[in-house]
């Protein structure tokens, strides 16, 4: 798991995606969404702590829909979806922060 952040502002993005779908644990929006469907398709109420939408009881389909929309939003906002694209942009000096425009503030974590 590798995230990148900008040290000069609050920009950051989701973990890099791995599109090798034949791998058992490839991380990308499709596997994330399939995971949410598998986890929340059975209708029931689930209790969450305040880390999820302020906490409380939510219907599993509400959680599923929220999680899918969030995954799609993260996908849409990915500046460099794969580690390879990120390294290529960084090495060529073309990696600029989408929020503050700086090129020298990235941290890989
Ligand atoms: Zn920045």
Boltz pocket constraint, residues with backbone or C-beta under 6 A from the ligand:
constraints:
  - pocket:
      binder: B
      contacts: [[A, 6], [A, 7], [A, 8], [A, 9], [A, 10], [A, 11], [A, 97], [A, 98], [A, 99], [A, 100], [A, 101], [A, 102], [A, 105]]
      max_distance: 6.0
